[in-house]
Amino acid sequence: VGRKPSRIVQAGLVQCPEGRKLFPEMSVRKNLLLGAYVHRGDPKTSQHILERVFEMFPVLRMKKDDPAGSLSGGQQQMVAIGRALMGRPRVLLLDEPSLGLAPLIVKQVLEAVKAINEAGTTVLLAEQNAYAALQIAHRAYVMESGKIVMEGDRDTLLGDERIRKAYIGA
């Protein structure tokens, strides 16, 4: 409470907001490098992280000089996640990363989120697509009207008939 955003990022907490919040006229590369602002004194590290982002999202390397606003919605979401990763988070907060994306792109984005977690970053995912979220989650909390109504590990919630009927449609 009361901390500057740069201090929060330096402490290891980075948010990737709903709606992507990119700078549409700036290149993909510049949008990504904005995420490394708190590490601006260490360009070698920033370049190393940028390379890792390009490995995770190869299409961004091909489009690095294009304006971010010219990308598809899925590619813009990749830029937003990549920009968040540029801050070297220990904890990554993702708010609705699948919002408005085609099912194939949702799968690609969530596979990247899973890889981010497997590489050692804790991910807190707020997602309305319950089925997609539960495919990659270790633990989940179901909220209704701002209150937690259920919680458990992925398998428990996927197997719960109430969850299947209310949120997954199975």
C-alpha positions as protocol buffer text, in pm:
chain_id: "A"
residue {
  index: 1
  type: VAL
  ca { x: 0 y: 0 z: 0 }
}
residue {
  index: 2
  type: GLY
  ca { x: 137 y: 337 z: -99 }
}
residue {
  index: 3
  type: ARG
  ca { x: 432 y: 195 z: -294 }
}
residue {
  index: 4
  type: LYS
  ca { x: 534 y: 334 z: -630 }
}
residue {
  index: 5
  type: PRO
  ca { x: 460 y: 98 z: -920 }
}
residue {
  index: 6
  type: SER
  ca { x: 831 y: 77 z: -1000 }
}
residue {
  index: 7
  type: ARG
  ca { x: 902 y: -45 z: -644 }
}
residue {
  index: 8
  type: ILE
  ca { x: 628 y: -307 z: -673 }
}
residue {
  index: 9
  type: VAL
  ca { x: 780 y: -435 z: -998 }
}
residue {
  index: 10
  type: GLN
  ca { x: 1129 y: -433 z: -845 }
}
residue {
  index: 11
  type: ALA
  ca { x: 988 y: -642 z: -560 }
}
residue {
  index: 12
  type: GLY
  ca { x: 883 y: -904 z: -819 }
}
residue {
  index: 13
  type: LEU
  ca { x: 509 y: -841 z: -865 }
}
residue {
  index: 14
  type: VAL
  ca { x: 397 y: -761 z: -1221 }
}
residue {
  index: 15
  type: GLN
  ca { x: 44 y: -727 z: -1358 }
}
residue {
  index: 16
  type: CYS
  ca { x: -69 y: -793 z: -1713 }
}
residue {
  index: 17
  type: PRO
  ca { x: -400 y: -604 z: -1730 }
}
residue {
  index: 18
  type: GLU
  ca { x: -722 y: -697 z: -1903 }
}
residue {
  index: 19
  type: GLY
  ca { x: -746 y: -524 z: -2237 }
}
residue {
  index: 20
  type: ARG
  ca { x: -370 y: -538 z: -2303 }
}
residue {
  index: 21
  type: LYS
  ca { x: -307 y: -160 z: -2269 }
}
residue {
  index: 22
  type: LEU
  ca { x: -44 y: -146 z: -2544 }
}
residue {
  index: 23
  type: PHE
  ca { x: 89 y: 167 z: -2712 }
}
residue {
  index: 24
  type: PRO
  ca { x: -56 y: 101 z: -3060 }
}
residue {
  index: 25
  type: GLU
  ca { x: 171 y: 335 z: -3257 }
}
residue {
  index: 26
  type: MET
  ca { x: 491 y: 207 z: -3096 }
}
residue {
  index: 27
  type: SER
  ca { x: 670 y: -97 z: -3232 }
}
residue {
  index: 28
  type: VAL
  ca { x: 629 y: -437 z: -3073 }
}
residue {
  index: 29
  type: ARG
  ca { x: 993 y: -421 z: -2958 }
}
residue {
  index: 30
  type: LYS
  ca { x: 948 y: -83 z: -2788 }
}
residue {
  index: 31
  type: ASN
  ca { x: 627 y: -201 z: -2619 }
}
residue {
  index: 32
  type: LEU
  ca { x: 816 y: -501 z: -2485 }
}
residue {
  index: 33
  type: LEU
  ca { x: 1112 y: -296 z: -2366 }
}
residue {
  index: 34
  type: LEU
  ca { x: 879 y: -69 z: -2166 }
}
residue {
  index: 35
  type: GLY
  ca { x: 828 y: -367 z: -1938 }
}
residue {
  index: 36
  type: ALA
  ca { x: 1201 y: -364 z: -1858 }
}
residue {
  index: 37
  type: TYR
  ca { x: 1194 y: -3 z: -1743 }
}
residue {
  index: 38
  type: VAL
  ca { x: 1291 y: -88 z: -1385 }
}
residue {
  index: 39
  type: HIS
  ca { x: 1595 y: -274 z: -1523 }
}
residue {
  index: 40
  type: ARG
  ca { x: 1698 y: 5 z: -1762 }
}
residue {
  index: 41
  type: GLY
  ca { x: 2042 y: 25 z: -1605 }
}
residue {
  index: 42
  type: ASP
  ca { x: 2115 y: -329 z: -1721 }
}
residue {
  index: 43
  type: PRO
  ca { x: 2065 y: -345 z: -2101 }
}
residue {
  index: 44
  type: LYS
  ca { x: 2238 y: -684 z: -2128 }
}
residue {
  index: 45
  type: THR
  ca { x: 1978 y: -843 z: -1898 }
}
residue {
  index: 46
  type: SER
  ca { x: 1695 y: -666 z: -2080 }
}
residue {
  index: 47
  type: GLN
  ca { x: 1822 y: -803 z: -2412 }
}
residue {
  index: 48
  type: HIS
  ca { x: 1846 y: -1153 z: -2264 }
}
residue {
  index: 49
  type: ILE
  ca { x: 1486 y: -1137 z: -2139 }
}
residue {
  index: 50
  type: LEU
  ca { x: 1371 y: -998 z: -2475 }
}
residue {
  index: 51
  type: GLU
  ca { x: 1528 y: -1299 z: -2645 }
}
residue {
  index: 52
  type: ARG
  ca { x: 1340 y: -1531 z: -2408 }
}
residue {
  index: 53
  type: VAL
  ca { x: 1013 y: -1353 z: -2492 }
}
residue {
  index: 54
  type: PHE
  ca { x: 1087 y: -1396 z: -2864 }
}
residue {
  index: 55
  type: GLU
  ca { x: 1156 y: -1767 z: -2805 }
}
residue {
  index: 56
  type: MET
  ca { x: 823 y: -1803 z: -2626 }
}
residue {
  index: 57
  type: PHE
  ca { x: 633 y: -1604 z: -2891 }
}
residue {
  index: 58
  type: PRO
  ca { x: 825 y: -1644 z: -3222 }
}
residue {
  index: 59
  type: VAL
  ca { x: 571 y: -1440 z: -3417 }
}
residue {
  index: 60
  type: LEU
  ca { x: 673 y: -1134 z: -3213 }
}
residue {
  index: 61
  type: ARG
  ca { x: 1031 y: -1159 z: -3339 }
}
residue {
  index: 62
  type: MET
  ca { x: 899 y: -1148 z: -3695 }
}
residue {
  index: 63
  type: LYS
  ca { x: 681 y: -847 z: -3614 }
}
residue {
  index: 64
  type: LYS
  ca { x: 917 y: -666 z: -3375 }
}
residue {
  index: 65
  type: ASP
  ca { x: 931 y: -351 z: -3591 }
}
residue {
  index: 66
  type: ASP
  ca { x: 558 y: -340 z: -3666 }
}
residue {
  index: 67
  type: PRO
  ca { x: 327 y: -107 z: -3471 }
}
residue {
  index: 68
  type: ALA
  ca { x: 166 y: -303 z: -3189 }
}
residue {
  index: 69
  type: GLY
  ca { x: -175 y: -175 z: -3299 }
}
residue {
  index: 70
  type: SER
  ca { x: -140 y: -355 z: -3634 }
}
residue {
  index: 71
  type: LEU
  ca { x: -127 y: -700 z: -3471 }
}
residue {
  index: 72
  type: SER
  ca { x: -415 y: -942 z: -3424 }
}
residue {
  index: 73
  type: GLY
  ca { x: -579 y: -959 z: -3082 }
}
residue {
  index: 74
  type: GLY
  ca { x: -390 y: -1277 z: -2996 }
}
residue {
  index: 75
  type: GLN
  ca { x: -58 y: -1129 z: -3100 }
}
residue {
  index: 76
  type: GLN
  ca { x: -134 y: -818 z: -2894 }
}
residue {
  index: 77
  type: GLN
  ca { x: -201 y: -1042 z: -2593 }
}
residue {
  index: 78
  type: MET
  ca { x: 137 y: -1206 z: -2650 }
}
residue {
  index: 79
  type: VAL
  ca { x: 298 y: -859 z: -2647 }
}
residue {
  index: 80
  type: ALA
  ca { x: 117 y: -773 z: -2323 }
}
residue {
  index: 81
  type: ILE
  ca { x: 234 y: -1094 z: -2155 }
}
residue {
  index: 82
  type: GLY
  ca { x: 584 y: -1048 z: -2297 }
}
residue {
  index: 83
  type: ARG
  ca { x: 596 y: -692 z: -2166 }
}
residue {
  index: 84
  type: ALA
  ca { x: 501 y: -819 z: -1820 }
}
residue {
  index: 85
  type: LEU
  ca { x: 777 y: -1082 z: -1838 }
}
residue {
  index: 86
  type: MET
  ca { x: 1030 y: -811 z: -1919 }
}
residue {
  index: 87
  type: GLY
  ca { x: 993 y: -696 z: -1557 }
}
residue {
  index: 88
  type: ARG
  ca { x: 1133 y: -1034 z: -1442 }
}
residue {
  index: 89
  type: PRO
  ca { x: 840 y: -1112 z: -1212 }
}
residue {
  index: 90
  type: ARG
  ca { x: 845 y: -1364 z: -934 }
}
residue {
  index: 91
  type: VAL
  ca { x: 464 y: -1331 z: -928 }
}
residue {
  index: 92
  type: LEU
  ca { x: 272 y: -1256 z: -1248 }
}
residue {
  index: 93
  type: LEU
  ca { x: -89 y: -1138 z: -1222 }
}
residue {
  index: 94
  type: LEU
  ca { x: -284 y: -1210 z: -1541 }
}
residue {
  index: 95
  type: ASP
  ca { x: -628 y: -1055 z: -1580 }
}
residue {
  index: 96
  type: GLU
  ca { x: -846 y: -1226 z: -1843 }
}
residue {
  index: 97
  type: PRO
  ca { x: -572 y: -1318 z: -2091 }
}
residue {
  index: 98
  type: SER
  ca { x: -817 y: -1513 z: -2311 }
}
residue {
  index: 99
  type: LEU
  ca { x: -1073 y: -1234 z: -2341 }
}
residue {
  index: 100
  type: GLY
  ca { x: -1187 y: -1191 z: -2700 }
}
residue {
  index: 101
  type: LEU
  ca { x: -945 y: -1445 z: -2846 }
}
residue {
  index: 102
  type: ALA
  ca { x: -1019 y: -1728 z: -3086 }
}
residue {
  index: 103
  type: PRO
  ca { x: -1007 y: -2077 z: -2928 }
}
residue {
  index: 104
  type: LEU
  ca { x: -681 y: -2173 z: -3102 }
}
residue {
  index: 105
  type: ILE
  ca { x: -513 y: -1854 z: -2979 }
}
residue {
  index: 106
  type: VAL
  ca { x: -652 y: -1909 z: -2627 }
}
residue {
  index: 107
  type: LYS
  ca { x: -481 y: -2247 z: -2630 }
}
residue {
  index: 108
  type: GLN
  ca { x: -148 y: -2095 z: -2742 }
}
residue {
  index: 109
  type: VAL
  ca { x: -164 y: -1817 z: -2483 }
}
residue {
  index: 110
  type: LEU
  ca { x: -251 y: -2055 z: -2199 }
}
residue {
  index: 111
  type: GLU
  ca { x: 26 y: -2295 z: -2303 }
}
residue {
  index: 112
  type: ALA
  ca { x: 264 y: -1999 z: -2272 }
}
residue {
  index: 113
  type: VAL
  ca { x: 121 y: -1920 z: -1927 }
}
residue {
  index: 114
  type: LYS
  ca { x: 180 y: -2280 z: -1824 }
}
residue {
  index: 115
  type: ALA
  ca { x: 540 y: -2262 z: -1951 }
}
residue {
  index: 116
  type: ILE
  ca { x: 595 y: -1939 z: -1758 }
}
residue {
  index: 117
  type: ASN
  ca { x: 479 y: -2111 z: -1441 }
}
residue {
  index: 118
  type: GLU
  ca { x: 688 y: -2422 z: -1509 }
}
residue {
  index: 119
  type: ALA
  ca { x: 993 y: -2196 z: -1550 }
}
residue {
  index: 120
  type: GLY
  ca { x: 948 y: -2081 z: -1190 }
}
residue {
  index: 121
  type: THR
  ca { x: 718 y: -1779 z: -1197 }
}
residue {
  index: 122
  type: THR
  ca { x: 411 y: -1793 z: -977 }
}
residue {
  index: 123
  type: VAL
  ca { x: 105 y: -1703 z: -1184 }
}
residue {
  index: 124
  type: LEU
  ca { x: -220 y: -1571 z: -1042 }
}
residue {
  index: 125
  type: LEU
  ca { x: -477 y: -1600 z: -1319 }
}
residue {
  index: 126
  type: ALA
  ca { x: -816 y: -1426 z: -1316 }
}
residue {
  index: 127
  type: GLU
  ca { x: -1011 y: -1594 z: -1595 }
}
residue {
  index: 128
  type: GLN
  ca { x: -1377 y: -1637 z: -1683 }
}
residue {
  index: 129
  type: ASN
  ca { x: -1303 y: -1929 z: -1915 }
}
residue {
  index: 130
  type: ALA
  ca { x: -1316 y: -2179 z: -1630 }
}
residue {
  index: 131
  type: TYR
  ca { x: -1240 y: -2485 z: -1840 }
}
residue {
  index: 132
  type: ALA
  ca { x: -931 y: -2328 z: -1999 }
}
residue {
  index: 133
  type: ALA
  ca { x: -807 y: -2197 z: -1664 }
}
residue {
  index: 134
  type: LEU
  ca { x: -853 y: -2533 z: -1493 }
}
residue {
  index: 135
  type: GLN
  ca { x: -649 y: -2704 z: -1765 }
}
residue {
  index: 136
  type: ILE
  ca { x: -335 y: -2523 z: -1644 }
}
residue {
  index: 137
  type: ALA
  ca { x: -413 y: -2438 z: -1281 }
}
residue {
  index: 138
  type: HIS
  ca { x: -270 y: -2613 z: -979 }
}
residue {
  index: 139
  type: ARG
  ca { x: -529 y: -2461 z: -747 }
}
residue {
  index: 140
  type: ALA
  ca { x: -844 y: -2263 z: -820 }
}
residue {
  index: 141
  type: TYR
  ca { x: -1093 y: -2043 z: -644 }
}
residue {
  index: 142
  type: VAL
  ca { x: -1444 y: -1991 z: -778 }
}
residue {
  index: 143
  type: MET
  ca { x: -1592 y: -1652 z: -706 }
}
residue {
  index: 144
  type: GLU
  ca { x: -1952 y: -1537 z: -733 }
}
residue {
  index: 145
  type: SER
  ca { x: -2049 y: -1179 z: -657 }
}
residue {
  index: 146
  type: GLY
  ca { x: -1706 y: -1114 z: -509 }
}
residue {
  index: 147
  type: LYS
  ca { x: -1714 y: -1408 z: -268 }
}
residue {
  index: 148
  type: ILE
  ca { x: -1520 y: -1733 z: -285 }
}
residue {
  index: 149
  type: VAL
  ca { x: -1779 y: -2010 z: -313 }
}
residue {
  index: 150
  type: MET
  ca { x: -1551 y: -2303 z: -391 }
}
residue {
  index: 151
  type: GLU
  ca { x: -1183 y: -2383 z: -387 }
}
residue {
  index: 152
  type: GLY
  ca { x: -963 y: -2679 z: -452 }
}
residue {
  index: 153
  type: ASP
  ca { x: -705 y: -2835 z: -674 }
}
residue {
  index: 154
  type: ARG
  ca { x: -763 y: -2866 z: -1048 }
}
residue {
  index: 155
  type: ASP
  ca { x: -875 y: -3228 z: -1045 }
}
residue {
  index: 156
  type: THR
  ca { x: -1119 y: -3178 z: -759 }
}
residue {
  index: 157
  type: LEU
  ca { x: -1285 y: -2883 z: -929 }
}
residue {
  index: 158
  type: LEU
  ca { x: -1287 y: -3041 z: -1275 }
}
residue {
  index: 159
  type: GLY
  ca { x: -1457 y: -3345 z: -1122 }
}
residue {
  index: 160
  type: ASP
  ca { x: -1715 y: -3145 z: -926 }
}
residue {
  index: 161
  type: GLU
  ca { x: -2056 y: -3174 z: -1091 }
}
residue {
  index: 162
  type: ARG
  ca { x: -2160 y: -2824 z: -978 }
}
residue {
  index: 163
  type: ILE
  ca { x: -1855 y: -2671 z: -1145 }
}
residue {
  index: 164
  type: ARG
  ca { x: -1908 y: -2875 z: -1460 }
}
residue {
  index: 165
  type: LYS
  ca { x: -2271 y: -2764 z: -1491 }
}
residue {
  index: 166
  type: ALA
  ca { x: -2231 y: -2401 z: -1391 }
}
residue {
  index: 167
  type: TYR
  ca { x: -1898 y: -2307 z: -1551 }
}
residue {
  index: 168
  type: ILE
  ca { x: -1788 y: -2565 z: -1800 }
}
residue {
  index: 169
  type: GLY
  ca { x: -2119 y: -2657 z: -1957 }
}
residue {
  index: 170
  type: ALA
  ca { x: -2063 y: -3031 z: -1940 }
}
